[in-house]
C-alpha cells in the first residue's frame, strides 16, 4: 500500500483525515488512538512487512528530524534533533565561536557543509535578542553580537520549507516540561505546584529571562527582556556598589551586573569600594581567583554577584507567579555554584517584604550545563 504524502497538514496515512496532525503529517498518536485507521488489521497498512518498514523508515527518518540552533552572544550551537521515546536525541552537535563569522548565515553554512546525506527540511533557530514579528516569520537583532537574523531570508537562502525563529530563553522555557531530574540541581526544595507558571533566567553573555504558563492543555512561552530591567539593591553595601556603577551608566540594569561583562563591571566596583586598583581580569579570571580564594576582591565580587542574582531570581518569581519553579540557566552559574551556600542568595530571594511567606513556597533549580535550548527549539517545531 502506498502511504499518502503531501504538505504538513495532509495525513500521510489516509486522505481527508480529520485528526489533528503532527508536523510530519502523521496522527498525533499512532498507537490505537486514530479513529480513521486500524493500523494492524488485515488488509491495512501494516498487514505486510514491506509497508511496515517503509512507514516507520519515514517516521523515524529524515522527515521526523529537525535542525536546531542556539545562538548566544559568544557561542553558536547546532544539532539535528531526532525524536526518541524519552524526548529528543541531539546528533551532529557542534559548538562554534560566533566571533569567527561575519554573520549567522556564514556560521550555519559552515555547519551544514559538514553534514552528509539528506538534510532535514525543518529548522528552528533560537537567538539571543528580542523577536520582532514580520510577515515572513520574524527577525532578531542580537544586541550583544551585532548580528541580524531574519527568518524569511534564511528560509529562502537555505531552501528550508519550514523555518522558525525564536528567542533563546523562550526556547529554554520550552524545554522545561521535558527536563528530567538529571538536568538540574535543587536549590530551594519546596513542592512545585503542578500547572503553575514557571520562570527561567540566566546570566551568560547577557541576562536572559522568560516564562512558561500552562493554559488550555498546552504550554505558552512568555519571552521578555528582563535583563534590561533596573538592578535591585537590598543592602547598604549594594547601594554603595550601585552608586559606583552609576558613574559609568545610569540607570544600571540587571545585565550590567548579571552577565559575563557585568562580572567585570562588578569587580571594578568592588575594587573601588575597597580603595584598590583593579587588575585587567576577564570573567574566567575573576571566577577562578574567587573560587580558589587567591584573591579576596574576586571572592567578594562572586558573592556580590550571587546576592544580586538572588534578588533578580525573586523578582522573576514575583513577575511570573512562578509556583511551578524558577530555573536558573546561563553559562556563569554552573562555574560558581559551589559558593551559593556562602552567599546570601536565598536571603535575597526571600527578601520581598510582606510577600516573603509566599516566596517561601517557590522552588528554585539550577540547570546543569547542557543543551536544553536546543531541545526547546525542537519542541517549538511540534506546533
C-alpha positions as CSV (number, residue, x, y, z in Angstrom):
1,X,0.0,0.0,0.0
2,X,1.3,3.5,-0.8
3,X,1.4,6.0,2.1
4,X,0.0,9.3,1.1
5,X,2.4,12.2,1.2
6,X,1.9,15.9,0.9
7,X,2.1,19.1,2.9
8,X,2.4,19.0,6.7
9,X,-1.4,19.4,7.2
10,X,-2.3,16.4,5.0
11,X,-2.3,13.0,6.6
12,X,0.2,10.5,5.2
13,X,-1.9,7.6,6.2
14,X,-5.3,8.4,4.7
15,X,-6.6,11.4,2.9
16,X,-9.2,13.8,4.3
17,X,-8.3,12.7,7.9
18,X,-9.9,15.0,10.5
19,X,-7.5,14.0,13.2
20,X,-5.0,16.7,14.4
21,X,-1.7,16.0,12.8
22,X,1.9,16.3,13.9
23,X,4.4,18.3,11.9
24,X,5.4,15.2,9.9
25,X,1.9,14.6,8.6
26,X,1.0,11.7,11.0
27,X,-1.8,11.4,13.5
28,X,-0.9,12.8,17.0
29,X,-0.8,9.3,18.5
30,X,-0.2,6.3,16.3
31,X,-0.9,3.6,18.8
32,X,-4.6,2.7,18.7
33,X,-6.0,6.3,19.0
34,X,-6.7,7.2,15.4
35,X,-10.4,6.7,14.7
36,X,-9.8,6.5,10.9
37,X,-7.2,3.7,10.6
38,X,-6.9,0.2,12.0
39,X,-3.2,0.1,11.7
40,X,-2.7,-3.6,12.3
41,X,-5.9,-5.1,10.9
42,X,-5.9,-7.4,8.0
43,X,-5.5,-5.6,4.7
44,X,-4.4,-2.3,6.3
45,X,-1.2,-0.5,6.2
46,X,0.9,-2.8,8.4
47,X,-0.5,-6.0,7.0
48,X,2.7,-6.6,5.1
49,X,6.3,-6.3,6.2
50,X,7.4,-4.1,3.4
51,X,4.8,-1.4,4.1
52,X,5.5,-1.6,7.9
53,X,9.2,-1.0,7.3
54,X,8.5,1.8,4.7
55,X,6.2,3.6,7.1
56,X,8.5,3.5,10.1
57,X,11.5,4.3,7.9
58,X,9.8,7.5,7.0
59,X,8.5,8.1,10.6
60,X,11.9,7.9,12.3
61,X,13.9,9.1,9.3
62,X,14.8,12.4,7.8
63,X,11.2,13.7,7.8
64,X,11.0,13.5,11.5
65,X,14.3,15.1,12.4
66,X,14.9,18.8,12.5
67,X,17.8,21.3,12.5
68,X,18.1,23.2,15.7
69,X,20.4,26.1,16.7
70,X,21.0,28.1,19.9
71,X,22.8,31.3,19.1
72,X,24.2,33.2,22.1
73,X,26.4,36.2,22.3
74,X,29.5,34.1,22.5
75,X,28.8,30.6,21.1
76,X,26.6,29.1,18.4
77,X,25.3,25.6,18.9
78,X,24.0,23.4,16.1
79,X,22.5,20.0,16.1
80,X,20.0,17.6,14.4
81,X,17.2,16.8,16.8
82,X,15.8,13.3,16.5
83,X,12.6,12.2,18.3
84,X,13.1,9.3,20.7
85,X,10.9,7.7,23.4
86,X,12.4,10.0,26.1
87,X,12.1,13.2,24.1
88,X,14.8,14.2,21.7
89,X,18.3,13.0,20.9
90,X,20.8,15.5,19.6
91,X,23.0,14.4,16.8
92,X,25.8,16.1,14.8
93,X,26.2,18.5,17.7
94,X,28.7,21.3,17.2
95,X,29.6,24.5,19.1
96,X,31.4,27.3,17.3
97,X,32.8,30.7,18.4
98,X,30.5,33.4,16.9
99,X,33.4,35.8,16.5
100,X,34.8,33.5,13.7
101,X,31.9,34.5,11.5
102,X,30.6,37.8,10.0
103,X,27.0,36.7,10.4
104,X,24.7,33.8,11.3
105,X,24.3,32.7,7.7
106,X,28.1,32.0,7.5
107,X,28.1,30.1,10.8
108,X,25.1,28.0,9.6
109,X,26.7,27.3,6.2
110,X,29.9,26.2,8.0
111,X,28.0,23.6,9.9
112,X,25.8,22.5,7.0
113,X,28.9,21.9,4.9
114,X,29.9,19.1,7.4
115,X,26.6,17.2,7.1
116,X,26.4,14.1,5.0
117,X,23.3,12.7,3.4
118,X,19.8,14.2,3.2
119,X,19.2,17.3,5.2
120,X,16.2,17.8,7.5
121,X,13.6,20.2,6.0
122,X,12.5,21.8,9.3
123,X,14.7,24.2,11.3
124,X,14.3,26.3,14.4
125,X,16.8,29.0,15.3
126,X,16.9,30.3,18.9
127,X,18.8,33.6,19.1
128,X,19.7,35.9,21.9
129,X,17.6,39.1,21.4
130,X,14.1,40.3,21.2
131,X,12.0,38.8,18.4
132,X,10.4,41.2,16.1
133,X,7.4,39.8,14.3
134,X,7.4,40.1,10.5
135,X,5.3,38.8,7.6
136,X,7.9,36.2,6.8
137,X,8.4,34.8,10.3
138,X,10.3,37.2,12.4
139,X,13.6,38.9,12.9
140,X,16.1,39.0,15.8
141,X,18.8,41.6,16.2
142,X,21.4,40.2,18.5
143,X,22.4,43.2,20.7
144,X,25.4,41.6,22.2
145,X,26.9,40.4,18.9
146,X,25.6,42.8,16.2
147,X,24.0,40.1,14.1
148,X,20.6,40.4,12.4
149,X,18.8,37.1,11.8
150,X,15.7,37.2,9.5
151,X,13.6,34.0,9.3
152,X,12.3,34.7,5.8
153,X,15.7,35.5,4.4
154,X,17.2,32.4,6.0
155,X,14.4,30.1,4.7
156,X,15.0,31.4,1.2
157,X,18.8,31.4,1.2
158,X,19.0,27.8,2.6
159,X,15.8,26.5,0.9
160,X,14.1,25.4,4.2
161,X,10.4,24.6,3.6
162,X,9.8,25.3,7.3
163,X,11.9,27.6,9.5
164,X,11.1,29.2,12.8
165,X,12.9,31.9,14.7
166,X,12.5,32.3,18.5
167,X,14.3,34.0,21.4
168,X,16.9,31.8,23.0
169,X,15.4,31.9,26.5
170,X,12.0,31.3,25.0
171,X,13.5,28.0,23.7
172,X,15.0,27.3,27.1
173,X,11.5,27.8,28.6
174,X,10.0,25.4,26.1
175,X,12.3,22.7,27.3
176,X,11.3,22.9,31.0
177,X,8.4,20.4,30.9
178,X,10.8,17.9,29.2
179,X,13.5,18.1,31.9
180,X,14.5,15.1,34.0
181,X,15.9,15.2,37.5
182,X,19.4,14.7,35.9
183,X,19.1,18.1,34.2
184,X,19.1,20.3,37.3
185,X,20.1,20.8,40.9
186,X,17.6,21.7,43.6
187,X,18.4,25.0,45.3
188,X,15.1,25.5,47.2
189,X,13.5,22.2,47.9
190,X,9.8,23.0,48.3
191,X,7.0,21.3,46.4
192,X,6.2,22.5,42.9
193,X,2.6,23.4,42.1
194,X,1.7,21.4,39.0
195,X,0.3,23.6,36.3
196,X,1.6,26.8,37.8
197,X,3.7,29.2,35.8
198,X,7.5,28.7,35.6
199,X,10.3,31.2,35.1
200,X,13.8,30.8,33.7
201,X,16.6,33.3,33.8
202,X,20.3,33.0,33.4
203,X,23.5,35.1,33.3
204,X,25.8,34.4,30.3
205,X,26.9,36.9,27.7
206,X,23.8,38.7,28.7
207,X,20.9,38.0,31.1
208,X,18.1,36.1,29.6
209,X,14.6,35.9,31.1
210,X,11.4,34.1,30.0
211,X,8.3,32.4,31.5
212,X,6.2,29.4,30.7
213,X,2.4,29.2,31.5
214,X,0.0,26.3,31.0
215,X,-3.5,27.0,29.6
216,X,-6.0,25.0,27.6
217,X,-3.9,21.9,27.9
218,X,-0.7,23.3,26.4
219,X,2.3,25.5,27.4
220,X,2.7,29.1,26.3
221,X,6.0,30.9,26.4
222,X,6.3,34.4,27.6
223,X,9.5,35.9,26.2
224,X,10.9,39.0,27.8
225,X,13.9,41.3,28.2
226,X,14.2,41.2,31.9
227,X,17.9,41.6,31.6
228,X,17.2,45.3,30.9
229,X,15.1,45.8,34.0
230,X,16.7,48.0,36.7
231,X,19.0,46.3,39.2
232,X,17.6,45.7,42.6
233,X,19.6,46.6,45.7
234,X,18.8,45.3,49.2
235,X,21.7,46.4,51.5
236,X,23.8,49.5,52.2
237,X,26.8,47.7,50.6
238,X,24.8,47.1,47.4
239,X,23.7,50.7,47.4
240,X,27.3,51.8,47.5
241,X,28.2,49.5,44.7
242,X,25.2,50.8,42.7
243,X,26.4,54.4,43.2
244,X,29.9,53.4,41.9
245,X,28.4,51.6,38.9
246,X,26.2,54.7,38.1
247,X,29.3,56.7,37.4
248,X,29.6,54.7,34.2
249,X,26.0,54.1,33.4
250,X,22.6,55.3,34.6
251,X,20.3,53.6,35.1
252,X,22.1,50.4,36.0
253,X,20.1,47.5,34.7
254,X,20.4,43.8,35.6
255,X,22.6,42.8,32.7
256,X,25.1,45.5,33.6
257,X,26.0,43.3,36.6
258,X,24.5,39.8,36.0
259,X,26.4,38.8,32.9
260,X,30.0,38.0,31.8
261,X,30.8,41.6,31.1
262,X,28.8,42.5,34.2
263,X,31.0,40.4,36.4
264,X,33.9,42.6,35.3
265,X,31.9,45.8,36.0
266,X,31.1,44.5,39.4
267,X,34.7,43.6,40.1
268,X,35.8,47.1,39.3
269,X,33.1,48.5,41.6
270,X,34.2,46.2,44.4
271,X,37.8,47.3,44.0
272,X,36.8,50.9,44.1
273,X,34.7,50.3,47.2
274,X,37.8,48.8,48.9
275,X,40.1,51.6,47.7
276,X,42.1,49.2,45.4
277,X,43.1,49.4,41.8
278,X,41.5,46.7,39.7
279,X,43.6,44.4,37.6
280,X,42.9,43.7,34.0
281,X,40.9,40.4,34.5
282,X,38.5,38.5,32.3
283,X,35.3,36.9,33.7
284,X,37.0,33.5,33.8
285,X,40.0,35.1,35.7
286,X,37.6,36.6,38.3
287,X,35.8,33.3,38.7
288,X,39.0,31.2,39.1
289,X,40.6,33.6,41.5
290,X,37.5,34.0,43.6
291,X,36.8,30.2,43.8
292,X,40.3,29.2,44.9
293,X,40.4,32.1,47.4
294,X,43.6,33.5,45.9
295,X,42.1,37.0,45.5
296,X,39.8,38.3,48.3
297,X,38.4,41.0,46.0
298,X,37.4,38.4,43.3
299,X,35.8,36.3,46.0
300,X,33.8,39.4,47.2
301,X,32.8,40.0,43.6
302,X,31.4,36.5,43.2
303,X,29.5,36.7,46.4
304,X,28.0,40.0,45.5
305,X,27.1,38.6,42.1
306,X,25.2,35.7,43.7
307,X,23.5,38.1,46.1
308,X,22.3,40.3,43.2
309,X,21.2,37.2,41.3
310,X,19.1,36.1,44.3
311,X,17.2,39.4,44.2
312,X,16.7,39.1,40.4
313,X,15.5,35.5,40.8
314,X,13.0,36.6,43.4
315,X,11.8,39.4,41.1
316,X,11.3,36.8,38.3
317,X,9.3,34.6,40.7
318,X,7.0,37.6,41.6
319,X,6.6,38.7,38.0
320,X,5.5,35.3,36.8
321,X,3.8,33.9,39.9
322,X,6.2,31.0,39.4
323,X,4.9,28.5,41.9
324,X,6.0,25.9,39.3
325,X,9.6,26.9,40.0
326,X,12.3,29.3,38.9
327,X,15.1,27.7,36.8
328,X,18.5,29.3,36.6
329,X,20.5,28.8,33.4
330,X,23.3,30.5,31.6
331,X,26.9,29.8,31.5
332,X,28.2,31.5,34.6
333,X,26.2,30.0,37.5
334,X,27.4,26.4,36.9
335,X,31.0,27.6,37.3
336,X,30.5,29.4,40.6
337,X,27.5,27.5,42.2
338,X,29.8,26.0,44.9
339,X,29.8,29.5,46.5
340,X,26.0,29.6,46.8
341,X,25.9,28.3,50.5
342,X,28.4,31.0,51.4
343,X,26.4,33.7,49.7
344,X,23.1,35.4,50.7
345,X,21.4,34.2,47.6
346,X,18.4,32.7,49.4
347,X,18.0,35.6,51.8
348,X,17.9,38.0,48.8
349,X,15.4,35.7,47.1
350,X,13.1,35.7,50.1
351,X,13.6,39.4,51.0
352,X,10.3,40.7,49.4
353,X,8.6,42.3,52.4
354,X,5.0,41.3,53.1
355,X,5.0,38.6,50.4
356,X,8.0,36.8,51.9
357,X,5.7,34.0,53.1
358,X,4.6,33.5,49.5
359,X,8.2,33.4,48.4
360,X,8.8,30.5,50.8
361,X,6.5,28.4,48.5
362,X,8.6,28.9,45.3
363,X,11.1,26.2,44.4
364,X,14.4,27.2,42.7
365,X,16.5,25.0,40.5
366,X,19.9,25.4,38.8
367,X,20.1,23.9,35.3
368,X,23.1,21.8,34.6
369,X,25.3,23.0,31.8
370,X,23.9,21.4,28.7
371,X,21.9,22.0,25.6
372,X,18.3,22.4,26.9
373,X,17.7,25.4,24.5
374,X,18.3,23.0,21.5
375,X,15.7,20.7,22.9
376,X,13.3,23.7,23.4
377,X,13.9,24.6,19.7
378,X,12.8,21.1,18.7
379,X,9.7,21.4,20.9
380,X,8.8,24.7,19.2
381,X,8.6,22.8,15.9
382,X,5.9,20.5,17.3
383,X,3.4,23.3,16.8
